[in-house]
Amino acid sequence: MRIVHKKKIALSFGCLLLITAILVQPAFAVEIRNKAEIQHEIDQYVKTTMEANHIKGAALAIANNEEVFYANGYGTFSDGRVINGSTPFPIASLSKSFTALAVLQLADKGLIDLDEPYTSYFPGLLPKDERVRHITIRNLLNQTSGLNDKVNPDMTRSPQYQSLQEINQSLNRVKLANNPGTAYSYHNPNYQYLAVLVEKMSGQSFSDYLENNIFKPLGMNHTFNVSTTQQINDNSAIPRGYYLILGHPVSQAEPLWFVDGPAGIISTAEDMAKWMLAQYDGRLLSPEQMEQYHTAGQGGPYGMGWLAGEDEQGGRAISHSGIFWTYKAEETIYLDQRLGITMMFDSGLNAFVDYSAFTDGIASIIHGEKPGVSFFNSRNMEIIMILLVVATIFWGGYSYFRIHRSKKSITTGKLVFSAAVRMSPVLILLFLSPLATFVGAGRVLPWFGLWTSMSSLMIWLVVLSIVNIANLGCCFKLYCDESRISS
């Protein structure tokens, strides 16, 4: 009986070990599978997805556990130079998490209180709207300051700011859209004010502070900060950006934009991997500050330079995207899995390119799953748009001959109804900016940005408008001729 009892215990123990091994397998998938095999699979996926989206160049960084798991580049410069893991790319709004870190470092030293009003650090400010005096540092970090692009222009400001020293004066003139702390509105100048605060409380320029307190300590030796996009255009080490017209990449200098604070950092895949590793090791902040650094804000998921939430397995995750008109960046860090993925692209925001699919697909590969290339990609959608343009032209020609051959009289009611329907594409074009602002949660986009992000759609709307106006003109002429004959 003892032998049977021991066998049962051994069998139960063996089953327990097997169940435990199955449960923990996903967490150690990267370690169990062959690293070179995973990297090869990632390379194939990235190249295939880039091709499907007409993307010419990109860089990828992966941090896993305590190591830089992968840092690689894809594609070439326009002059044939190969893009690699040390090629610098603008990371755009991924810069906000660096700015937030700088603020929290100063809070760690007791130099900044996150719940104190911003104006308390700048007693010389004399805002016309008294509510400005109630904007706290936390409000700026969480994008709940009450400011938005409509009341405090960002991309559409002309002329653009030239230095951080000019920024604060805008608070004297602005009228808030909402009371501080009551509404979320993504607004780049919130992080420009934070950069000014870092300068004031550290006694260093913002770029120097980042270099001395973040870049150097992390060994990010090829990362630097710029004030305007002109400095990106003038740097030959950075691949020239592109936007897409009907699937064709068009090289374009980035429009002038003051980006110091919210979007000015240039980095490499190798350096971004080090940055992601710093989110686990706690070298740059106290545990208390690191906890709130990775926590959602009071008014929504936007915390302190990150969108904070949970991944599919229920673990903590932080993420952010970076948008320029000719560059794009995506970053997701799965904190509990100790896995971070960043991708940077030399193509900009586009209505038909799902950039987040890259990081999602790479995460799937690392977890042992097989990602597919979505049908919703630039190649397929641009083909559809080209077919729409061609079909619209043929439809316009057919409608023109049909109107002339038709023997039915054109009544006033029919003409008014036809005008209302045919002028709708023109109205969409005219109101495209406010429509984009509504869809984009209050971001006011310049016309150049609308063109680069949805050029194919705009081309189709222009063609459709021309066809409709031409046919409407024919209808109106026939209506006038019939009226003259009947009178």
C-alpha positions in Angstrom: 0.0 0.0 0.0 2.9 2.4 0.8 4.3 1.8 -2.6 1.0 2.6 -4.3 0.6 5.7 -2.1 4.1 6.9 -3.1 3.4 6.3 -6.8 0.2 8.4 -6.4 2.1 11.2 -4.8 4.8 11.1 -7.5 2.2 11.1 -10.2 0.4 14.0 -8.7 3.7 15.9 -8.3 4.6 15.2 -11.9 1.2 16.5 -13.1 1.6 19.7 -11.0 5.1 20.3 -12.6 3.6 19.8 -16.1 0.8 22.2 -15.5 3.2 24.8 -14.0 5.5 24.4 -17.1 2.5 25.0 -19.4 1.3 28.1 -17.5 4.7 29.8 -17.4 5.7 29.0 -21.0 4.4 32.3 -22.5 6.4 34.3 -20.1 9.6 32.6 -21.2 8.8 32.1 -24.8 11.7 34.3 -26.0 14.2 32.4 -23.9 12.9 28.9 -24.9 12.7 29.6 -28.6 15.8 30.2 -30.7 16.7 33.9 -30.7 18.0 34.0 -34.2 14.9 32.2 -35.5 12.6 34.8 -33.8 14.7 37.7 -35.2 14.5 36.2 -38.7 10.7 35.9 -38.4 10.5 39.5 -37.2 12.6 40.7 -40.1 10.4 38.9 -42.6 7.2 40.3 -41.0 8.6 43.9 -40.9 9.8 43.8 -44.5 6.5 42.3 -45.8 4.4 44.9 -43.8 6.6 47.8 -45.0 6.2 46.7 -48.6 2.5 46.4 -48.2 2.4 50.0 -46.9 4.9 51.6 -49.3 7.3 52.4 -46.4 10.9 53.0 -47.6 12.8 53.0 -44.3 12.4 52.1 -40.6 14.3 51.1 -37.5 13.2 48.6 -34.8 14.2 48.3 -31.1 13.2 45.4 -28.8 14.1 45.2 -25.2 13.4 42.0 -23.3 14.1 41.3 -19.7 17.5 42.7 -18.9 18.9 42.8 -22.5 18.7 44.6 -25.8 17.0 41.8 -27.6 17.1 43.4 -31.1 18.0 46.7 -32.8 17.9 46.8 -36.5 17.2 49.0 -39.5 15.4 48.4 -42.8 15.6 50.1 -46.2 18.0 52.8 -47.4 18.5 56.5 -47.6 17.7 58.2 -50.9 21.5 58.2 -51.7 21.7 54.4 -51.1 23.1 54.4 -47.5 21.8 51.5 -45.5 19.6 52.2 -42.5 20.7 50.3 -39.4 20.3 50.2 -35.7 22.4 53.3 -35.2 20.6 55.5 -37.8 19.0 58.5 -36.1 15.2 59.0 -36.5 12.8 61.7 -35.1 10.7 60.0 -32.4 8.2 63.0 -32.4 5.7 62.7 -29.5 7.6 59.8 -27.9 9.6 62.7 -26.6 6.8 63.5 -24.1 7.8 60.6 -21.8 11.3 62.0 -21.6 9.9 65.5 -20.7 7.7 63.9 -18.0 10.6 62.0 -16.6 12.7 65.2 -16.3 9.8 66.8 -14.4 9.5 63.8 -12.0 13.3 63.8 -11.4 13.0 67.4 -10.2 10.0 66.4 -8.1 12.1 63.6 -6.6 14.6 66.3 -5.5 11.9 68.4 -4.0 12.2 71.2 -6.6 8.8 70.7 -8.1 5.4 69.8 -6.5 3.1 68.2 -9.1 0.0 69.6 -7.5 1.2 73.2 -7.2 0.0 75.7 -9.8 2.3 76.2 -12.8 2.1 80.0 -12.3 3.5 79.7 -8.8 6.9 79.0 -10.4 6.5 82.1 -12.7 5.3 85.0 -10.5 5.8 87.4 -13.4 2.9 85.9 -15.4 -0.3 88.0 -15.5 -3.0 85.9 -17.2 -6.2 87.6 -18.3 -8.1 84.4 -17.7 -7.8 83.8 -13.9 -8.4 80.0 -14.4 -4.8 79.8 -15.8 -3.6 80.3 -12.2 -5.2 77.0 -11.3 -3.4 74.9 -13.9 -1.2 72.5 -11.9 1.9 70.6 -13.1 -0.1 67.4 -12.9 -2.7 69.0 -15.2 0.0 69.7 -17.8 1.4 66.2 -17.6 -2.1 64.6 -17.9 -3.2 66.9 -20.7 -6.0 68.3 -18.6 -4.9 71.9 -18.4 -8.0 73.3 -20.1 -5.9 74.4 -23.1 -6.4 73.0 -26.6 -5.4 73.8 -30.2 -8.4 76.0 -30.8 -7.6 78.5 -28.0 -3.8 78.1 -28.1 -2.7 77.3 -31.7 0.1 74.8 -32.1 0.8 73.5 -35.6 -1.2 76.3 -37.2 0.6 79.1 -35.2 2.3 81.6 -37.5 5.0 82.5 -37.0 6.1 79.5 -35.0 8.0 80.0 -31.8 11.8 80.1 -32.0 12.7 79.3 -28.4 11.2 78.1 -25.1 11.7 81.6 -23.6 8.8 82.9 -25.8 6.3 80.2 -24.6 5.1 81.5 -21.3 3.8 84.8 -22.5 1.0 83.0 -24.4 -0.5 82.1 -21.0 -1.1 85.8 -20.4 -3.4 86.1 -23.5 -5.1 82.8 -23.7 -8.7 82.0 -22.6 -9.1 78.4 -21.5 -11.5 76.1 -23.3 -12.2 74.2 -20.1 -11.6 74.5 -16.4 -8.3 72.9 -15.4 -8.6 69.2 -14.5 -12.1 68.8 -16.0 -11.4 67.6 -19.5 -8.7 65.8 -21.5 -7.3 67.4 -24.6 -4.1 66.3 -26.2 -2.1 69.6 -26.6 1.6 69.8 -27.4 2.1 73.2 -25.7 1.3 71.6 -22.3 4.7 69.9 -22.7 6.4 73.1 -23.9 5.4 74.7 -20.6 6.9 71.7 -18.8 10.2 72.1 -20.7 10.3 75.8 -19.6 9.7 74.6 -16.0 12.6 72.1 -16.3 14.9 74.9 -17.4 13.7 77.2 -14.6 14.1 74.7 -11.8 17.3 73.0 -13.0 19.2 76.1 -14.1 20.1 74.3 -17.4 18.8 74.5 -20.9 16.2 71.8 -21.6 18.5 70.0 -24.1 21.4 70.1 -21.6 19.2 68.7 -18.9 18.1 65.8 -21.0 21.7 65.1 -22.0 23.1 65.2 -18.5 20.3 63.5 -16.6 18.8 61.0 -19.0 20.8 60.4 -22.2 24.2 60.0 -20.6 23.2 58.0 -17.5 21.4 55.5 -19.8 24.2 55.4 -22.4 22.0 56.9 -25.1 25.1 58.3 -26.8 23.5 59.0 -30.2 20.3 60.6 -28.9 19.8 64.4 -28.8 17.1 67.1 -28.7 16.2 69.8 -31.3 14.0 72.8 -31.0 12.5 73.0 -34.5 11.8 70.6 -37.4 14.2 72.7 -39.5 17.1 71.1 -37.6 15.8 67.7 -38.7 15.7 68.8 -42.3 19.3 70.2 -42.1 20.8 67.0 -40.6 22.0 64.7 -43.4 22.4 61.8 -40.9 18.6 61.6 -40.6 16.8 59.8 -43.5 14.7 62.2 -45.5 11.0 61.7 -44.8 8.2 60.9 -47.2 4.5 61.0 -47.6 2.3 59.0 -50.0 0.3 60.1 -53.0 -1.7 57.2 -54.5 0.8 54.8 -53.0 3.8 56.6 -54.4 6.4 57.8 -51.8 7.2 61.5 -52.2 10.3 63.0 -50.5 9.4 66.1 -48.6 11.1 68.3 -46.0 9.2 68.4 -42.7 7.2 71.7 -42.4 8.5 74.2 -39.9 7.2 73.4 -36.4 8.5 74.3 -32.9 8.8 70.9 -31.1 11.1 71.6 -28.1 9.5 69.7 -25.1 6.7 67.7 -26.7 8.4 66.2 -29.9 12.1 67.3 -30.3 14.1 64.1 -29.6 16.1 62.3 -32.2 17.2 58.8 -31.4 18.3 55.4 -32.7 17.0 51.9 -32.4 20.0 50.9 -30.2 19.4 53.9 -27.9 15.6 53.4 -27.7 16.2 49.8 -26.5 18.2 51.2 -23.6 15.4 53.7 -22.9 12.9 50.9 -22.7 15.1 48.9 -20.4 15.2 51.9 -18.0 11.4 51.5 -17.5 12.1 48.3 -15.6 15.3 49.0 -13.6 14.2 52.2 -11.7 17.6 53.9 -12.1 16.3 57.3 -12.9 13.4 57.7 -10.4 12.4 56.7 -6.9 10.0 53.7 -6.7 7.2 56.1 -5.7 7.7 58.4 -8.6 8.2 55.5 -11.0 4.9 54.1 -10.0 3.0 57.2 -10.8 5.1 57.8 -14.0 3.5 54.6 -15.3 0.0 55.2 -14.1 -3.0 56.6 -15.9 -4.0 60.1 -15.3 -7.0 61.4 -13.2 -9.1 62.1 -16.3 -8.3 59.1 -18.5 -5.6 56.8 -19.7 -3.1 59.6 -20.5 -0.7 59.8 -17.5 2.7 61.4 -17.6 3.9 61.2 -21.2 2.4 57.7 -21.6 -1.0 56.1 -22.3 -1.2 53.6 -19.4 -3.5 50.5 -19.4 -3.4 46.7 -19.6 -2.3 44.3 -22.3 -4.3 41.3 -23.5 -2.9 39.2 -20.7 -4.0 41.8 -18.1 -0.6 43.0 -17.4 0.5 46.7 -17.1 1.4 48.4 -20.4 2.4 51.9 -21.4 2.5 53.2 -25.0 2.7 56.3 -27.1 2.8 57.2 -30.8 4.8 59.9 -32.5 3.5 61.8 -35.5 5.2 64.2 -37.9 4.0 64.7 -41.5 6.9 62.8 -42.9 8.0 60.6 -39.9 6.2 58.3 -37.6 7.0 56.3 -34.4 5.3 53.7 -32.3 6.3 52.5 -28.8 4.7 49.9 -26.5 6.2 48.6 -23.3 4.7 45.6 -21.5 5.9 46.3 -18.0 4.9 43.0 -16.3 6.3 41.0 -19.2 9.5 43.2 -19.3 9.1 43.5 -23.0 9.4 46.8 -25.0 9.0 47.5 -28.7 9.7 50.7 -30.6 9.6 51.3 -34.3 10.5 54.5 -36.2 9.6 55.2 -39.8 10.6 57.7 -42.5 7.0 58.1 -43.6 4.4 60.2 -41.9 0.8 60.0 -40.7 -1.4 58.4 -43.4 -5.0 57.5 -43.2 -4.3 54.1 -44.9 -1.3 52.9 -42.9 -1.8 51.2 -39.5 1.5 51.8 -37.9 0.5 50.1 -34.6 0.1 46.8 -36.5 4.0 46.7 -36.6 4.4 46.6 -32.8 1.4 44.4 -32.3 2.6 41.9 -34.9 6.1 41.8 -33.5 4.7 41.2 -30.0 2.7 38.3 -31.4 5.8 36.8 -32.9 7.7 37.0 -29.6 4.8 35.3 -27.9 4.9 32.5 -30.4 1.9 33.5 -32.6 1.7 34.1 -36.3 0.7 37.6 -37.3 -0.8 38.3 -40.7 -0.6 41.4 -42.9 -4.0 43.1 -42.7 -6.1 43.7 -45.8 -6.3 47.3 -44.6 -2.9 48.4 -45.8 -1.7 51.2 -48.0 -1.2 49.0 -51.1 -4.8 47.7 -51.1 -6.4 50.9 -50.1 -4.5 53.0 -52.6 -5.5 50.5 -55.4 -9.1 51.1 -54.3 -8.6 54.8 -54.4 -7.0 54.7 -57.9 -10.0 52.6 -59.1 -12.4 55.1 -57.5 -10.7 58.0 -59.3 -10.8 56.2 -62.7 -14.4 55.1 -62.1 -15.4 58.7 -61.2 -13.9 60.1 -64.4 -15.7 57.5 -66.5 -18.9 58.0 -64.5 -18.6 61.8 -65.1 -18.3 61.3 -68.9 -21.2 58.9 -69.0 -23.4 61.3 -66.9 -22.5 64.2 -69.3 -23.7 62.4 -72.4 -26.7 61.0 -70.5 -27.8 64.5 -69.4 -27.5 65.8 -73.0 -29.4 62.8 -74.5 -32.1 62.8 -71.9 -35.5 64.1 -73.1 -36.9 64.5 -69.6 -37.5 68.1 -68.6 -35.4 69.4 -65.7 -37.7 70.9 -63.0 -36.6 73.4 -60.4 -37.0 70.8 -57.7 -34.8 68.3 -59.6 -32.2 71.0 -60.1 -32.1 72.0 -56.5 -31.9 68.3 -55.3 -29.2 67.6 -57.9 -27.2 70.7 -56.8 -27.4 69.6 -53.1 -26.1 66.1 -53.9 -23.4 67.1 -56.4 -22.0 69.9 -54.2 -21.5 67.6 -51.2 -17.9 66.6 -52.1 -17.1 70.3 -52.4 -18.5 70.9 -48.9 -16.5 68.0 -47.5 -13.4 69.5 -48.9 -14.2 73.0 -47.6 -14.9 71.6 -44.1 -12.2 68.9 -44.1 -10.2 70.8 -41.5 -12.9 71.1 -38.9 -14.0 67.5 -39.6 -10.5 66.3 -39.0 -10.4 68.3 -35.8 -13.5 66.6 -34.6 -12.3 63.1 -35.5 -8.8 64.0 -34.0 -10.1 64.9 -30.6 -9.6 68.6 -31.0 -6.3 68.7 -32.8 -6.3 71.5 -35.4 -4.4 70.3 -38.4 -2.7 72.6 -41.1 -3.8 72.1 -44.7 -0.4 70.7 -45.5 -0.9 68.0 -42.8 -4.3 67.2 -44.2 -2.7 66.8 -47.7 0.1 64.5 -46.6 -2.1 62.3 -44.4 -5.0 61.8 -46.8 -3.7 63.0 -50.2 -5.4 60.1 -52.1 -8.8 60.8 -50.5 -8.4 64.5 -51.3 -7.5 63.7 -54.9 -10.6 61.6 -55.3 -12.8 64.3 -53.7 -11.3 67.0 -56.0 -12.0 64.8 -59.1 -15.5 64.0 -57.9 -16.1 67.7 -57.2 -14.9 68.7 -60.7 -17.1 66.0 -62.3 -20.1 67.0 -60.3 -19.7 70.8 -60.9 -19.3 70.1 -64.7 -22.5 68.0 -64.8 -24.4 70.4 -62.6 -23.4 73.2 -65.0 -24.8 71.1 -67.9 -28.1 70.6 -66.0 -28.3 74.3 -65.2 -27.7 75.2 -68.9 -30.5 72.8 -70.1 -32.8 74.1 -67.4 -32.2 77.7 -68.6 -32.7 76.6 -72.2 -36.0 74.9 -71.3 -37.2 77.9 -69.4 -36.4 80.2 -72.3 -38.3 78.0 -74.8 -41.3 77.6 -72.5 -41.5 81.4 -72.0 
